Amino acid sequence: MRGSTLAESLLQHAAQIERLTRRIRVLEQGLGDVYSTISDEKHPLLKDESVLASGPSPPGFRTGPPMHHDSSTYPDDMINHFGTS
């Protein structure tokens, strides 16, 4: 029984990853289309990962493991903006 639950969970996660992957492609296409109206260059977030990994990261872009913070490390206005505390 546990194996079937695990298999169902894995299938659900795979389906969710596929949906998110498709959504990312659509958003990347939209970003590229809009950015092309103001610049002849590719948007920095749409460059190949190898370019991002070897060059400077865009502002606010972080590589490496995610950082974990307790709510005291965030400004109150940010917490209130998202409705969390």
PDB file with SEQRES, HELIX, SHEET and CRYST1 records, atoms N, CA, C and O in Angstrom:
SEQRES   1 A   85  MET ARG GLY SER THR LEU ALA GLU SER LEU LEU GLN HIS          
SEQRES   2 A   85  ALA ALA GLN ILE GLU ARG LEU THR ARG ARG ILE ARG VAL          
SEQRES   3 A   85  LEU GLU GLN GLY LEU GLY ASP VAL TYR SER THR ILE SER          
SEQRES   4 A   85  ASP GLU LYS HIS PRO LEU LEU LYS ASP GLU SER VAL LEU          
SEQRES   5 A   85  ALA SER GLY PRO SER PRO PRO GLY PHE ARG THR GLY PRO          
SEQRES   6 A   85  PRO MET HIS HIS ASP SER SER THR TYR PRO ASP ASP MET          
SEQRES   7 A   85  ILE ASN HIS PHE GLY THR SER                                  
HELIX    1 AA1 ARG A    2  TYR A   35  1                                  34    
HELIX    2 AA2 PRO A   44  LEU A   46  5                                   3    
HELIX    3 AA3 GLU A   49  SER A   54  1                                   6    
HELIX    4 AA4 SER A   71  THR A   73  5                                   3    
HELIX    5 AA5 ASP A   76  PHE A   82  1                                   7    
CRYST1    1.000    1.000    1.000  90.00  90.00  90.00 P 1           1          
ATOM      1  N   MET A   1       0.820  -1.193   0.000  1.00  0.00           N  
ATOM      2  CA  MET A   1       0.000   0.000   0.000  1.00  0.00           C  
ATOM      3  C   MET A   1       0.869   1.265   0.000  1.00  0.00           C  
ATOM      4  O   MET A   1       0.595   2.210  -0.740  1.00  0.00           O  
ATOM      5  N   ARG A   2       1.921   1.277   0.836  1.00  0.00           N  
ATOM      6  CA  ARG A   2       2.795   2.446   0.897  1.00  0.00           C  
ATOM      7  C   ARG A   2       3.477   2.687  -0.441  1.00  0.00           C  
ATOM      8  O   ARG A   2       3.669   3.837  -0.836  1.00  0.00           O  
ATOM      9  N   GLY A   3       3.845   1.622  -1.146  1.00  0.00           N  
ATOM     10  CA  GLY A   3       4.496   1.762  -2.446  1.00  0.00           C  
ATOM     11  C   GLY A   3       3.609   2.438  -3.466  1.00  0.00           C  
ATOM     12  O   GLY A   3       4.077   3.246  -4.268  1.00  0.00           O  
ATOM     13  N   SER A   4       2.323   2.109  -3.439  1.00  0.00           N  
ATOM     14  CA  SER A   4       1.414   2.737  -4.403  1.00  0.00           C  
ATOM     15  C   SER A   4       1.204   4.209  -4.070  1.00  0.00           C  
ATOM     16  O   SER A   4       1.061   5.030  -4.976  1.00  0.00           O  
ATOM     17  N   THR A   5       1.184   4.553  -2.789  1.00  0.00           N  
ATOM     18  CA  THR A   5       1.051   5.956  -2.398  1.00  0.00           C  
ATOM     19  C   THR A   5       2.287   6.737  -2.828  1.00  0.00           C  
ATOM     20  O   THR A   5       2.177   7.860  -3.319  1.00  0.00           O  
ATOM     21  N   LEU A   6       3.447   6.148  -2.646  1.00  0.00           N  
ATOM     22  CA  LEU A   6       4.689   6.787  -3.063  1.00  0.00           C  
ATOM     23  C   LEU A   6       4.714   6.949  -4.578  1.00  0.00           C  
ATOM     24  O   LEU A   6       5.106   8.003  -5.079  1.00  0.00           O  
ATOM     25  N   ALA A   7       4.304   5.927  -5.307  1.00  0.00           N  
ATOM     26  CA  ALA A   7       4.281   5.999  -6.765  1.00  0.00           C  
ATOM     27  C   ALA A   7       3.307   7.074  -7.236  1.00  0.00           C  
ATOM     28  O   ALA A   7       3.611   7.823  -8.164  1.00  0.00           O  
ATOM     29  N   GLU A   8       2.131   7.154  -6.597  1.00  0.00           N  
ATOM     30  CA  GLU A   8       1.156   8.191  -6.959  1.00  0.00           C  
ATOM     31  C   GLU A   8       1.728   9.574  -6.685  1.00  0.00           C  
ATOM     32  O   GLU A   8       1.559  10.492  -7.488  1.00  0.00           O  
ATOM     33  N   SER A   9       2.397   9.720  -5.563  1.00  0.00           N  
ATOM     34  CA  SER A   9       3.003  11.000  -5.214  1.00  0.00           C  
ATOM     35  C   SER A   9       4.076  11.392  -6.228  1.00  0.00           C  
ATOM     36  O   SER A   9       4.152  12.549  -6.643  1.00  0.00           O  
ATOM     37  N   LEU A  10       4.896  10.432  -6.621  1.00  0.00           N  
ATOM     38  CA  LEU A  10       5.931  10.706  -7.618  1.00  0.00           C  
ATOM     39  C   LEU A  10       5.326  11.107  -8.953  1.00  0.00           C  
ATOM     40  O   LEU A  10       5.829  12.009  -9.622  1.00  0.00           O  
ATOM     41  N   LEU A  11       4.244  10.435  -9.341  1.00  0.00           N  
ATOM     42  CA  LEU A  11       3.564  10.797 -10.594  1.00  0.00           C  
ATOM     43  C   LEU A  11       2.970  12.198 -10.514  1.00  0.00           C  
ATOM     44  O   LEU A  11       3.038  12.961 -11.478  1.00  0.00           O  
ATOM     45  N   GLN A  12       2.393  12.533  -9.376  1.00  0.00           N  
ATOM     46  CA  GLN A  12       1.837  13.873  -9.199  1.00  0.00           C  
ATOM     47  C   GLN A  12       2.932  14.932  -9.262  1.00  0.00           C  
ATOM     48  O   GLN A  12       2.753  15.983  -9.876  1.00  0.00           O  
ATOM     49  N   HIS A  13       4.067  14.649  -8.624  1.00  0.00           N  
ATOM     50  CA  HIS A  13       5.180  15.596  -8.664  1.00  0.00           C  
ATOM     51  C   HIS A  13       5.733  15.736 -10.077  1.00  0.00           C  
ATOM     52  O   HIS A  13       6.058  16.841 -10.510  1.00  0.00           O  
ATOM     53  N   ALA A  14       5.839  14.631 -10.791  1.00  0.00           N  
ATOM     54  CA  ALA A  14       6.331  14.690 -12.171  1.00  0.00           C  
ATOM     55  C   ALA A  14       5.386  15.512 -13.037  1.00  0.00           C  
ATOM     56  O   ALA A  14       5.831  16.298 -13.873  1.00  0.00           O  
ATOM     57  N   ALA A  15       4.082  15.333 -12.838  1.00  0.00           N  
ATOM     58  CA  ALA A  15       3.097  16.099 -13.610  1.00  0.00           C  
ATOM     59  C   ALA A  15       3.188  17.583 -13.258  1.00  0.00           C  
ATOM     60  O   ALA A  15       3.093  18.437 -14.140  1.00  0.00           O  
ATOM     61  N   GLN A  16       3.370  17.891 -11.982  1.00  0.00           N  
ATOM     62  CA  GLN A  16       3.486  19.281 -11.571  1.00  0.00           C  
ATOM     63  C   GLN A  16       4.756  19.907 -12.154  1.00  0.00           C  
ATOM     64  O   GLN A  16       4.734  21.051 -12.607  1.00  0.00           O  
ATOM     65  N   ILE A  17       5.848  19.167 -12.142  1.00  0.00           N  
ATOM     66  CA  ILE A  17       7.094  19.672 -12.728  1.00  0.00           C  
ATOM     67  C   ILE A  17       6.903  19.947 -14.218  1.00  0.00           C  
ATOM     68  O   ILE A  17       7.377  20.962 -14.728  1.00  0.00           O  
ATOM     69  N   GLU A  18       6.215  19.055 -14.910  1.00  0.00           N  
ATOM     70  CA  GLU A  18       5.946  19.257 -16.340  1.00  0.00           C  
ATOM     71  C   GLU A  18       5.109  20.510 -16.565  1.00  0.00           C  
ATOM     72  O   GLU A  18       5.406  21.298 -17.463  1.00  0.00           O  
ATOM     73  N   ARG A  19       4.061  20.703 -15.758  1.00  0.00           N  
ATOM     74  CA  ARG A  19       3.224  21.914 -15.893  1.00  0.00           C  
ATOM     75  C   ARG A  19       4.050  23.166 -15.640  1.00  0.00           C  
ATOM     76  O   ARG A  19       3.941  24.142 -16.382  1.00  0.00           O  
ATOM     77  N   LEU A  20       4.875  23.146 -14.598  1.00  0.00           N  
ATOM     78  CA  LEU A  20       5.695  24.309 -14.282  1.00  0.00           C  
ATOM     79  C   LEU A  20       6.737  24.565 -15.363  1.00  0.00           C  
ATOM     80  O   LEU A  20       7.024  25.718 -15.688  1.00  0.00           O  
ATOM     81  N   THR A  21       7.298  23.513 -15.915  1.00  0.00           N  
ATOM     82  CA  THR A  21       8.268  23.657 -17.002  1.00  0.00           C  
ATOM     83  C   THR A  21       7.623  24.318 -18.214  1.00  0.00           C  
ATOM     84  O   THR A  21       8.201  25.221 -18.819  1.00  0.00           O  
ATOM     85  N   ARG A  22       6.419  23.861 -18.565  1.00  0.00           N  
ATOM     86  CA  ARG A  22       5.704  24.487 -19.689  1.00  0.00           C  
ATOM     87  C   ARG A  22       5.404  25.957 -19.386  1.00  0.00           C  
ATOM     88  O   ARG A  22       5.549  26.816 -20.255  1.00  0.00           O  
ATOM     89  N   ARG A  23       4.990  26.237 -18.163  1.00  0.00           N  
ATOM     90  CA  ARG A  23       4.669  27.612 -17.773  1.00  0.00           C  
ATOM     91  C   ARG A  23       5.912  28.495 -17.852  1.00  0.00           C  
ATOM     92  O   ARG A  23       5.839  29.632 -18.317  1.00  0.00           O  
ATOM     93  N   ILE A  24       7.042  27.978 -17.404  1.00  0.00           N  
ATOM     94  CA  ILE A  24       8.291  28.743 -17.479  1.00  0.00           C  
ATOM     95  C   ILE A  24       8.624  29.061 -18.933  1.00  0.00           C  
ATOM     96  O   ILE A  24       9.025  30.182 -19.243  1.00  0.00           O  
ATOM     97  N   ARG A  25       8.464  28.094 -19.821  1.00  0.00           N  
ATOM     98  CA  ARG A  25       8.747  28.328 -21.242  1.00  0.00           C  
ATOM     99  C   ARG A  25       7.859  29.438 -21.800  1.00  0.00           C  
ATOM    100  O   ARG A  25       8.327  30.293 -22.551  1.00  0.00           O  
ATOM    101  N   VAL A  26       6.584  29.423 -21.434  1.00  0.00           N  
ATOM    102  CA  VAL A  26       5.655  30.457 -21.900  1.00  0.00           C  
ATOM    103  C   VAL A  26       6.073  31.822 -21.353  1.00  0.00           C  
ATOM    104  O   VAL A  26       6.080  32.810 -22.087  1.00  0.00           O  
ATOM    105  N   LEU A  27       6.419  31.878 -20.079  1.00  0.00           N  
ATOM    106  CA  LEU A  27       6.840  33.143 -19.475  1.00  0.00           C  
ATOM    107  C   LEU A  27       8.156  33.638 -20.072  1.00  0.00           C  
ATOM    108  O   LEU A  27       8.324  34.836 -20.297  1.00  0.00           O  
ATOM    109  N   GLU A  28       9.087  32.720 -20.330  1.00  0.00           N  
ATOM    110  CA  GLU A  28      10.343  33.115 -20.962  1.00  0.00           C  
ATOM    111  C   GLU A  28      10.097  33.674 -22.356  1.00  0.00           C  
ATOM    112  O   GLU A  28      10.715  34.662 -22.750  1.00  0.00           O  
ATOM    113  N   GLN A  29       9.202  33.050 -23.094  1.00  0.00           N  
ATOM    114  CA  GLN A  29       8.878  33.542 -24.430  1.00  0.00           C  
ATOM    115  C   GLN A  29       8.275  34.941 -24.342  1.00  0.00           C  
ATOM    116  O   GLN A  29       8.637  35.826 -25.116  1.00  0.00           O  
ATOM    117  N   GLY A  30       7.362  35.136 -23.404  1.00  0.00           N  
ATOM    118  CA  GLY A  30       6.743  36.450 -23.225  1.00  0.00           C  
ATOM    119  C   GLY A  30       7.759  37.496 -22.825  1.00  0.00           C  
ATOM    120  O   GLY A  30       7.739  38.610 -23.349  1.00  0.00           O  
ATOM    121  N   LEU A  31       8.653  37.156 -21.901  1.00  0.00           N  
ATOM    122  CA  LEU A  31       9.690  38.094 -21.484  1.00  0.00           C  
ATOM    123  C   LEU A  31      10.583  38.445 -22.666  1.00  0.00           C  
ATOM    124  O   LEU A  31      10.926  39.609 -22.873  1.00  0.00           O  
ATOM    125  N   GLY A  32      10.951  37.441 -23.431  1.00  0.00           N  
ATOM    126  CA  GLY A  32      11.797  37.687 -24.604  1.00  0.00           C  
ATOM    127  C   GLY A  32      11.103  38.571 -25.626  1.00  0.00           C  
ATOM    128  O   GLY A  32      11.720  39.469 -26.199  1.00  0.00           O  
ATOM    129  N   ASP A  33       9.817  38.319 -25.856  1.00  0.00           N  
ATOM    130  CA  ASP A  33       9.065  39.129 -26.824  1.00  0.00           C  
ATOM    131  C   ASP A  33       8.986  40.588 -26.388  1.00  0.00           C  
ATOM    132  O   ASP A  33       9.218  41.494 -27.189  1.00  0.00           O  
ATOM    133  N   VAL A  34       8.661  40.814 -25.121  1.00  0.00           N  
ATOM    134  CA  VAL A  34       8.534  42.187 -24.623  1.00  0.00           C  
ATOM    135  C   VAL A  34       9.895  42.873 -24.594  1.00  0.00           C  
ATOM    136  O   VAL A  34      10.014  44.029 -25.001  1.00  0.00           O  
ATOM    137  N   TYR A  35      10.914  42.178 -24.120  1.00  0.00           N  
ATOM    138  CA  TYR A  35      12.242  42.773 -24.012  1.00  0.00           C  
ATOM    139  C   TYR A  35      12.800  43.121 -25.391  1.00  0.00           C  
ATOM    140  O   TYR A  35      13.539  44.095 -25.536  1.00  0.00           O  
ATOM    141  N   SER A  36      12.451  42.334 -26.391  1.00  0.00           N  
ATOM    142  CA  SER A  36      12.958  42.608 -27.738  1.00  0.00           C  
ATOM    143  C   SER A  36      12.417  43.919 -28.303  1.00  0.00           C  
ATOM    144  O   SER A  36      12.971  44.444 -29.269  1.00  0.00           O  
ATOM    145  N   THR A  37      11.349  44.452 -27.720  1.00  0.00           N  
ATOM    146  CA  THR A  37      10.821  45.735 -28.192  1.00  0.00           C  
ATOM    147  C   THR A  37      11.641  46.908 -27.684  1.00  0.00           C  
ATOM    148  O   THR A  37      11.521  48.017 -28.205  1.00  0.00           O  
ATOM    149  N   ILE A  38      12.487  46.677 -26.656  1.00  0.00           N  
ATOM    150  CA  ILE A  38      13.288  47.774 -26.110  1.00  0.00           C  
ATOM    151  C   ILE A  38      14.784  47.559 -26.256  1.00  0.00           C  
ATOM    152  O   ILE A  38      15.567  48.474 -26.001  1.00  0.00           O  
ATOM    153  N   SER A  39      15.194  46.362 -26.662  1.00  0.00           N  
ATOM    154  CA  SER A  39      16.623  46.074 -26.763  1.00  0.00           C  
ATOM    155  C   SER A  39      16.870  45.043 -27.853  1.00  0.00           C  
ATOM    156  O   SER A  39      16.040  44.170 -28.108  1.00  0.00           O  
ATOM    157  N   ASP A  40      18.025  45.161 -28.488  1.00  0.00           N  
ATOM    158  CA  ASP A  40      18.434  44.166 -29.480  1.00  0.00           C  
ATOM    159  C   ASP A  40      19.133  42.984 -28.823  1.00  0.00           C  
ATOM    160  O   ASP A  40      19.384  41.970 -29.475  1.00  0.00           O  
ATOM    161  N   GLU A  41      19.451  43.108 -27.534  1.00  0.00           N  
ATOM    162  CA  GLU A  41      20.127  42.037 -26.820  1.00  0.00           C  
ATOM    163  C   GLU A  41      19.114  41.159 -26.106  1.00  0.00           C  
ATOM    164  O   GLU A  41      17.970  41.551 -25.875  1.00  0.00           O  
ATOM    165  N   LYS A  42      19.565  39.968 -25.765  1.00  0.00           N  
ATOM    166  CA  LYS A  42      18.741  39.028 -25.031  1.00  0.00           C  
ATOM    167  C   LYS A  42      18.639  39.476 -23.571  1.00  0.00           C  
ATOM    168  O   LYS A  42      19.619  39.955 -22.999  1.00  0.00           O  
ATOM    169  N   HIS A  43      17.472  39.323 -22.976  1.00  0.00           N  
ATOM    170  CA  HIS A  43      17.302  39.668 -21.560  1.00  0.00           C  
ATOM    171  C   HIS A  43      18.287  38.836 -20.733  1.00  0.00           C  
ATOM    172  O   HIS A  43      18.473  37.653 -21.020  1.00  0.00           O  
ATOM    173  N   PRO A  44      18.919  39.426 -19.717  1.00  0.00           N  
ATOM    174  CA  PRO A  44      19.906  38.689 -18.923  1.00  0.00           C  
ATOM    175  C   PRO A  44      19.375  37.391 -18.322  1.00  0.00           C  
ATOM    176  O   PRO A  44      20.129  36.427 -18.185  1.00  0.00           O  
ATOM    177  N   LEU A  45      18.112  37.346 -17.966  1.00  0.00           N  
ATOM    178  CA  LEU A  45      17.562  36.125 -17.379  1.00  0.00           C  
ATOM    179  C   LEU A  45      17.310  35.042 -18.416  1.00  0.00           C  
ATOM    180  O   LEU A  45      17.048  33.894 -18.056  1.00  0.00           O  
ATOM    181  N   LEU A  46      17.385  35.384 -19.685  1.00  0.00           N  
ATOM    182  CA  LEU A  46      17.137  34.408 -20.744  1.00  0.00           C  
ATOM    183  C   LEU A  46      18.410  33.883 -21.376  1.00  0.00           C  
ATOM    184  O   LEU A  46      18.358  33.054 -22.284  1.00  0.00           O  
ATOM    185  N   LYS A  47      19.546  34.355 -20.906  1.00  0.00           N  
ATOM    186  CA  LYS A  47      20.818  33.854 -21.419  1.00  0.00           C  
ATOM    187  C   LYS A  47      21.019  32.430 -20.952  1.00  0.00           C  
ATOM    188  O   LYS A  47      20.426  32.001 -19.962  1.00  0.00           O  
ATOM    189  N   ASP A  48      21.849  31.703 -21.662  1.00  0.00           N  
ATOM    190  CA  ASP A  48      22.149  30.321 -21.283  1.00  0.00           C  
ATOM    191  C   ASP A  48      22.652  30.260 -19.851  1.00  0.00           C  
ATOM    192  O   ASP A  48      23.318  31.183 -19.382  1.00  0.00           O  
ATOM    193  N   GLU A  49      22.335  29.175 -19.157  1.00  0.00           N  
ATOM    194  CA  GLU A  49      22.790  29.009 -17.779  1.00  0.00           C  
ATOM    195  C   GLU A  49      24.306  29.057 -17.678  1.00  0.00           C  
ATOM    196  O   GLU A  49      24.852  29.512 -16.674  1.00  0.00           O  
ATOM    197  N   SER A  50      24.986  28.586 -18.719  1.00  0.00           N  
ATOM    198  CA  SER A  50      26.444  28.604 -18.671  1.00  0.00           C  
ATOM    199  C   SER A  50      26.962  30.035 -18.641  1.00  0.00           C  
ATOM    200  O   SER A  50      27.984  30.311 -18.014  1.00  0.00           O  
ATOM    201  N   VAL A  51      26.275  30.936 -19.305  1.00  0.00           N  
ATOM    202  CA  VAL A  51      26.670  32.338 -19.293  1.00  0.00           C  
ATOM    203  C   VAL A  51      26.417  32.923 -17.912  1.00  0.00           C  
ATOM    204  O   VAL A  51      27.261  33.640 -17.376  1.00  0.00           O  
ATOM    205  N   LEU A  52      25.257  32.619 -17.333  1.00  0.00           N  
ATOM    206  CA  LEU A  52      24.954  33.128 -16.001  1.00  0.00           C  
ATOM    207  C   LEU A  52      25.919  32.582 -14.960  1.00  0.00           C  
ATOM    208  O   LEU A  52      26.337  33.305 -14.055  1.00  0.00           O  
ATOM    209  N   ALA A  53      26.270  31.316 -15.087  1.00  0.00           N  
ATOM    210  CA  ALA A  53      27.144  30.697 -14.095  1.00  0.00           C  
ATOM    211  C   ALA A  53      28.549  31.278 -14.152  1.00  0.00           C  
ATOM    212  O   ALA A  53      29.221  31.354 -13.124  1.00  0.00           O  
ATOM    213  N   SER A  54      29.006  31.688 -15.325  1.00  0.00           N  
ATOM    214  CA  SER A  54      30.377  32.168 -15.444  1.00  0.00           C  
ATOM    215  C   SER A  54      30.494  33.677 -15.325  1.00  0.00           C  
ATOM    216  O   SER A  54      31.586  34.196 -15.094  1.00  0.00           O  
ATOM    217  N   GLY A  55      29.392  34.384 -15.477  1.00  0.00           N  
ATOM    218  CA  GLY A  55      29.429  35.835 -15.412  1.00  0.00           C  
ATOM    219  C   GLY A  55      28.743  36.349 -14.171  1.00  0.00           C  
ATOM    220  O   GLY A  55      28.305  35.577 -13.318  1.00  0.00           O  
ATOM    221  N   PRO A  56      28.653  37.670 -14.078  1.00  0.00           N  
ATOM    222  CA  PRO A  56      27.987  38.248 -12.920  1.00  0.00           C  
ATOM    223  C   PRO A  56      26.493  37.927 -12.940  1.00  0.00           C  
ATOM    224  O   PRO A  56      25.884  37.839 -14.006  1.00  0.00           O  
ATOM    225  N   SER A  57      25.927  37.758 -11.784  1.00  0.00           N  
ATOM    226  CA  SER A  57      24.505  37.463 -11.676  1.00  0.00           C  
ATOM    227  C   SER A  57      23.697  38.748 -11.754  1.00  0.00           C  
ATOM    228  O   SER A  57      24.153  39.804 -11.316  1.00  0.00           O  
ATOM    229  N   PRO A  58      22.490  38.657 -12.315  1.00  0.00           N  
ATOM    230  CA  PRO A  58      21.622  39.829 -12.323  1.00  0.00           C  
ATOM    231  C   PRO A  58      21.311  40.253 -10.889  1.00  0.00           C  
ATOM    232  O   PRO A  58      21.376  39.426  -9.979  1.00  0.00           O  
ATOM    233  N   PRO A  59      20.975  41.529 -10.670  1.00  0.00           N  
ATOM    234  CA  PRO A  59      20.653  41.975  -9.313  1.00  0.00           C  
ATOM    235  C   PRO A  59      19.538  41.120  -8.719  1.00  0.00           C  
ATOM    236  O   PRO A  59      18.539  40.840  -9.382  1.00  0.00           O  
ATOM    237  N   GLY A  60      19.713  40.716  -7.485  1.00  0.00           N  
ATOM    238  CA  GLY A  60      18.709  39.920  -6.805  1.00  0.00           C  
ATOM    239  C   GLY A  60      18.754  38.444  -7.141  1.00  0.00           C  
ATOM    240  O   GLY A  60      18.025  37.653  -6.543  1.00  0.00           O  
ATOM    241  N   PHE A  61      19.601  38.056  -8.094  1.00  0.00           N  
ATOM    242  CA  PHE A  61      19.696  36.656  -8.497  1.00  0.00           C  
ATOM    243  C   PHE A  61      20.695  35.975  -7.590  1.00  0.00           C  
ATOM    244  O   PHE A  61      21.818  36.453  -7.429  1.00  0.00           O  
ATOM    245  N   ARG A  62      20.298  34.863  -6.994  1.00  0.00           N  
ATOM    246  CA  ARG A  62      21.161  34.184  -6.051  1.00  0.00           C  
ATOM    247  C   ARG A  62      21.386  32.756  -6.508  1.00  0.00           C  
ATOM    248  O   ARG A  62      20.443  32.060  -6.885  1.00  0.00           O  
ATOM    249  N   THR A  63      22.628  32.324  -6.475  1.00  0.00           N  
ATOM    250  CA  THR A  63      22.934  30.933  -6.765  1.00  0.00           C  
ATOM    251  C   THR A  63      23.329  30.253  -5.481  1.00  0.00           C  
ATOM    252  O   THR A  63      23.679  30.919  -4.506  1.00  0.00           O  
ATOM    253  N   GLY A  64      23.278  28.957  -5.463  1.00  0.00           N  
ATOM    254  CA  GLY A  64      23.655  28.215  -4.273  1.00  0.00           C  
ATOM    255  C   GLY A  64      22.433  27.766  -3.506  1.00  0.00           C  
ATOM    256  O   GLY A  64      21.302  27.980  -3.943  1.00  0.00           O  
ATOM    257  N   PRO A  65      22.657  27.143  -2.361  1.00  0.00           N  
ATOM    258  CA  PRO A  65      21.537  26.616  -1.593  1.00  0.00           C  
ATOM    259  C   PRO A  65      20.659  27.736  -1.061  1.00  0.00           C  
ATOM    260  O   PRO A  65      21.150  28.831  -0.786  1.00  0.00           O  
ATOM    261  N   PRO A  66      19.360  27.473  -0.912  1.00  0.00           N  
ATOM    262  CA  PRO A  66      18.473  28.513  -0.405  1.00  0.00           C  
ATOM    263  C   PRO A  66      18.832  28.885   1.024  1.00  0.00           C  
ATOM    264  O   PRO A  66      19.279  28.047   1.808  1.00  0.00           O  
ATOM    265  N   MET A  67      18.632  30.140   1.344  1.00  0.00           N  
ATOM    266  CA  MET A  67      18.886  30.600   2.690  1.00  0.00           C  
ATOM    267  C   MET A  67      17.593  30.472   3.490  1.00  0.00           C  
ATOM    268  O   MET A  67      16.512  30.751   2.974  1.00  0.00           O  
ATOM    269  N   HIS A  68      17.701  30.060   4.725  1.00  0.00           N  
ATOM    270  CA  HIS A  68      16.536  29.943   5.597  1.00  0.00           C  
ATOM    271  C   HIS A  68      16.621  31.030   6.655  1.00  0.00           C  
ATOM    272  O   HIS A  68      17.647  31.200   7.314  1.00  0.00           O  
ATOM    273  N   HIS A  69      15.536  31.753   6.803  1.00  0.00           N  
ATOM    274  CA  HIS A  69      15.487  32.848   7.763  1.00  0.00           C  
ATOM    275  C   HIS A  69      14.263  32.679   8.644  1.00  0.00           C  
ATOM    276  O   HIS A  69      13.240  32.138   8.225  1.00  0.00           O  
ATOM    277  N   ASP A  70      14.391  33.150   9.867  1.00  0.00           N  
ATOM    278  CA  ASP A  70      13.178  33.250  10.652  1.00  0.00           C  
ATOM    279  C   ASP A  70      12.556  34.605  10.337  1.00  0.00           C  
ATOM    280  O   ASP A  70      13.204  35.457   9.728  1.00  0.00           O  
ATOM    281  N   SER A  71      11.329  34.806  10.736  1.00  0.00           N  
ATOM    282  CA  SER A  71      10.616  36.019  10.334  1.00  0.00           C  
ATOM    283  C   SER A  71      11.263  37.280  10.886  1.00  0.00           C  
ATOM    284  O   SER A  71      10.988  38.367  10.378  1.00  0.00           O  
ATOM    285  N   SER A  72      12.115  37.181  11.910  1.00  0.00           N  
ATOM    286  CA  SER A  72      12.744  38.368  12.478  1.00  0.00           C  
ATOM    287  C   SER A  72      13.785  38.974  11.543  1.00  0.00           C  
ATOM    288  O   SER A  72      14.208  40.108  11.764  1.00  0.00           O  
ATOM    289  N   THR A  73      14.217  38.241  10.490  1.00  0.00           N  
ATOM    290  CA  THR A  73      15.228  38.773   9.584  1.00  0.00           C  
ATOM    291  C   THR A  73      14.615  39.583   8.451  1.00  0.00           C  
ATOM    292  O   THR A  73      15.344  40.187   7.665  1.00  0.00           O  
ATOM    293  N   TYR A  74      13.287  39.607   8.353  1.00  0.00           N  
ATOM    294  CA  TYR A  74      12.620  40.347   7.294  1.00  0.00           C  
ATOM    295  C   TYR A  74      12.001  41.618   7.860  1.00  0.00           C  
ATOM    296  O   TYR A  74      11.474  41.611   8.973  1.00  0.00           O  
ATOM    297  N   PRO A  75      12.061  42.704   7.102  1.00  0.00           N  
ATOM    298  CA  PRO A  75      11.411  43.935   7.564  1.00  0.00           C  
ATOM    299  C   PRO A  75       9.910  43.708   7.726  1.00  0.00           C  
ATOM    300  O   PRO A  75       9.300  42.942   6.981  1.00  0.00           O  
ATOM    301  N   ASP A  76       9.323  44.390   8.717  1.00  0.00           N  
ATOM    302  CA  ASP A  76       7.892  44.238   8.989  1.00  0.00           C  
ATOM    303  C   ASP A  76       7.038  44.549   7.769  1.00  0.00           C  
ATOM    304  O   ASP A  76       6.036  43.875   7.528  1.00  0.00           O  
ATOM    305  N   ASP A  77       7.423  45.572   6.988  1.00  0.00           N  
ATOM    306  CA  ASP A  77       6.601  45.922   5.833  1.00  0.00           C  
ATOM    307  C   ASP A  77       6.591  44.805   4.789  1.00  0.00           C  
ATOM    308  O   ASP A  77       5.593  44.627   4.091  1.00  0.00           O  
ATOM    309  N   MET A  78       7.689  44.050   4.672  1.00  0.00           N  
ATOM    310  CA  MET A  78       7.719  42.934   3.728  1.00  0.00           C  
ATOM    311  C   MET A  78       6.793  41.817   4.215  1.00  0.00           C  
ATOM    312  O   MET A  78       6.037  41.237   3.436  1.00  0.00           O  
ATOM    313  N   ILE A  79       6.865  41.528   5.505  1.00  0.00           N  
ATOM    314  CA  ILE A  79       6.014  40.484   6.068  1.00  0.00           C  
ATOM    315  C   ILE A  79       4.553  40.867   5.896  1.00  0.00           C  
ATOM    316  O   ILE A  79       3.738  40.030   5.509  1.00  0.00           O  
ATOM    317  N   ASN A  80       4.213  42.107   6.174  1.00  0.00           N  
ATOM    318  CA  ASN A  80       2.826  42.557   6.048  1.00  0.00           C  
ATOM    319  C   ASN A  80       2.359  42.535   4.599  1.00  0.00           C  
ATOM    320  O   ASN A  80       1.195  42.244   4.325  1.00  0.00           O  
ATOM    321  N   HIS A  81       3.261  42.840   3.671  1.00  0.00           N  
ATOM    322  CA  HIS A  81       2.906  42.838   2.251  1.00  0.00           C  
ATOM    323  C   HIS A  81       2.448  41.459   1.805  1.00  0.00           C  
ATOM    324  O   HIS A  81       1.518  41.344   1.007  1.00  0.00           O  
ATOM    325  N   PHE A  82       3.081  40.427   2.303  1.00  0.00           N  
ATOM    326  CA  PHE A  82       2.730  39.074   1.922  1.00  0.00           C  
ATOM    327  C   PHE A  82       1.666  38.467   2.826  1.00  0.00           C  
ATOM    328  O   PHE A  82       1.205  37.353   2.576  1.00  0.00           O  
ATOM    329  N   GLY A  83       1.272  39.181   3.868  1.00  0.00           N  
ATOM    330  CA  GLY A  83       0.222  38.691   4.756  1.00  0.00           C  
ATOM    331  C   GLY A  83       0.665  37.552   5.641  1.00  0.00           C  
ATOM    332  O   GLY A  83      -0.147  36.719   6.044  1.00  0.00           O  
ATOM    333  N   THR A  84       1.968  37.510   5.952  1.00  0.00           N  
ATOM    334  CA  THR A  84       2.463  36.448   6.818  1.00  0.00           C  
ATOM    335  C   THR A  84       3.097  37.073   8.040  1.00  0.00           C  
ATOM    336  O   THR A  84       3.459  38.250   8.034  1.00  0.00           O  
ATOM    337  N   SER A  85       3.229  36.290   9.074  1.00  0.00           N  
ATOM    338  CA  SER A  85       3.935  36.789  10.270  1.00  0.00           C  
ATOM    339  C   SER A  85       4.564  35.645  10.999  1.00  0.00           C  
ATOM    340  O   SER A  85       5.204  35.847  12.031  1.00  0.00           O  
TER     341      SER A  85                                                      
END                                                                             
